[in-house]
Amino acid sequence: MSNKNYVIVGGSSGIGLSLVKKLSKEGHRVTVISRTSEVLAGLPNVAHLRKDMLVDEIEKDELPEVIDGLAYCPGSINLKPFRSLKPAAFLEDFNINVIGAVKVMQAAQRALKKAEEPASVVLFSTVAVGQGMPFHASVAAAKGAVEGLTRSLAAEWAPKMRVNCIAPSLTDTPMAARLLATPEKTEASAQRHPLKRVGTPDDIASLAYFLLSENSSWITGQVLGVDGGMSTLKV
């Protein structure tokens, strides 16, 4: 993976930031697309493109000429009873999770095709798509679309590009801070997982790093759970 170009959307917080640090540490050139950049100061080989994926467009000439890998990390946690979810909430989650990814992948497609080895794209879903969890209707609907997009693009872009998706369970990121606001909440969440802890950004970023690398060169069209066993085990 030496001397490659990566684009990480949402790379200034949580899982995305952890992934950026891993790539930067290994000497790769990383373009981070996000609303803020303060936490990126001092990271070598990291450039920042300030964008809000809900409102901004991505132009092809704003991205590197050749892109070896792209990860779209923005997400949402909008947990409410279905009766209180307005259509606008579904639309906002869809825009954040799906349309934002579509915009950046369309802008990056030409540069991804120029990669010497098959380029890799990593998207993010949630364990709630496969599990069926209460109060997750809006985010699960949006992330379900991400999983469908993953498989469709993996088929359409093969063999020149690979597309995979990671489906985490609850992870200790700023986005999940409200759900883990007290030691009691954190412990209760941990106990719902067979491995008895919530995820860390590094847990998820490590798989994203692998999927971006040539070590995963025979993997495409997959939705991979990193969820402490929640999606498959009952203990």
Summary of the structure (lengths in Angstrom):
residues: 235
radius of gyration: 17.1
end to end distance: 38.5
largest distance: 51.1
contacts: 790
relative contact order: 0.15
helix: 45%
strand: 17%
